[in-house]
Amino acid sequence: MEGKKILITGGTGQVARPVAEALAVRNEVWCLGRFGTPGSERALAERGITTRYWDLSDGSPTALADVPRDFTHVLHAAVRRGEDGDFDAAVEANAVATGALMHHCRTADAFLYVSTGAVYARQTLDHPYREGDPLDGVADWLPPYPVAKIAAEGAARAFARVLGLPTTVARLNIAYGPGGYGGVPMLYFRRMLAGEPIPVPASGQNWCSPLHTDDLVRQVPLLWEVAAVRATVVNWGGDEAVGITDCVRELERLTGVAPRLVPSEVTRETYAFDATLRRELIGDCTVDWRDGLRRTLAAHHPDRLLPAPGA
């Protein structure tokens, strides 16, 4: 991708920041966000990225007043997750912000909204979720989050049709890699280092389809390419279904740090994806999850990584 003018929200996050930095090499990239982490805005500016402050909870007509309208591509990854437990505020912030951003950038070639697999109605722990599976917005670990995402998906679909703006709604699985905080696997590893319990189901294990940063960055332009006015809805995860307990055990194998797995009624639920549609639309992934974990550990905890066998 080259010579485009790209707008990215949530530009300091695990998903958006590596995309912004990669695309800024050959394109004009702008990032919107609150930039609450000290130095984050400066770090983006050093990569040639233009930044503007934007709080998606600000639904006022002037919230985007100093942001240009002539972007060719938009990646909307900013989110109000609802940690405060306020469902209504989370729904309003995410849905209104999505609509406002799409209206502001209505002449773009393509708009990509980053949703989540947490929107699916929970089935068996190892069920491979397809795009047509039922939704219900229930997540005991963060109740407002999937409800707000479903609302924002609805806004994205509606504005795509009303504005004639080609849109992709990508339901993201677990994103991980060397950048940012490393993703969910590194959250678990920090718990392992601290000797903290890791809640797991009393029977079986949660499953996921982890997506390495390399594949995530490579696939964003491809997701723009498949955008449609009747919004394209697609699961966005890796090719391989991986058990969370298996993932934690692989971290143990790579580092020698033993986890404290504690059976619990409430766990951080994850979802394995059926990758059929994504593969049809944009092709396969390239990073094996075990290699991806090793590379992520090498970036975040190099002192803890055991030598590879035969090294």
Secondary structure, DSSP 4 states (H G I P E B T S, - for coil): --S-EEEEESTTSTTHHHHHHHHTTTSEEEEEE---STTHHHHHHHTT-EEEE--TT--STTTTTTS-S--SEEEE------TT--HHHHHHHHHHHHHHHHHHTTT-SEEEEEEEGGGBPP--TT-EE-TTS-B----TTSTHHHHHHHHHHHHHHHHHHHHT--EEEEEE--EESSSTT--HHHHHHHHHHHT-EEEE-SSS--EE--EEHHHHHHHHHHHHHT-BSS-EEEEE--SS-EEHHHHHHHHHHHH-PPPEEEE-SS-----EEP-HHHHHHH------HHHHHHHHHHHH-GGGPPPPTT-
